[in-house]
Amino acid sequence: MFEIPQPSMALNSHNVPPPDFRMWNTRKVTSDVPPSDLMSNIASVADSAKDNYLRCVVFNSHGSAGYLAIGTGIQKHDAHVFSALTGKVRTIVITACDVGAIVSPWEDGNLFCCAIAKSAATYVFASTALQVPGGFYTRFGLPVNMIDEFEGDVFRWSPDGSCRQVDNGYVQRWMQHMKMGLTPQDWK
């Protein structure tokens, strides 16, 4: 499990299997919410947070290579709407299955996550593998401000569009550094 520094926001899709993640601000996203409305909501929540920014935004939904199945869905051509989060979100964590995977030129999770990171001017974490919630947590839920670890290969995309493979230990240290108030530039 990772402890997510606060204030952060969890976005749980209407059809994602348990557990729903719970943060300082939590939203259950219905299937009729377009990406632009979702980004406006996140930006508004960030404006009300301490120091006017969120430490993390966690997308908890179904997904596939280059596609986030939350609201009406988010694809690479929607990545520009993430610019509404510039300066308002330090890290985006996507726990959806396969989002970072490359299946074909039309299903390229690397380009998708890169476009989000560049548009939002923030860091993005996602996996290339199927994400399986733990048995105990699906029944009893996770503690507040916690998410489960990634399965498979995990990558981090930077605001400049660069990508590097990381592991769960790296993600955990990343969250711990943010909890201590450090910026990515402080520990790079």
Beta strands, then each sheet from edge to edge (+ up, - down):
strand 1: 2-3
strand 2: 9-13
strand 3: 25-29
strand 4: 54-60
strand 5: 62-64
strand 6: 67-69
strand 7: 74-75
strand 8: 89-94
strand 9: 102-104
strand 10: 107-108
strand 11: 123-127
strand 12: 146-147
strand 13: 154-157
strand 14: 163-166
sheet 1: 1+ 12-
sheet 2: 3+ 2+ 4+ 8+ 11+ 13- 14+
sheet 3: 5+ 6- 7+
sheet 4: 9+ 10-
end
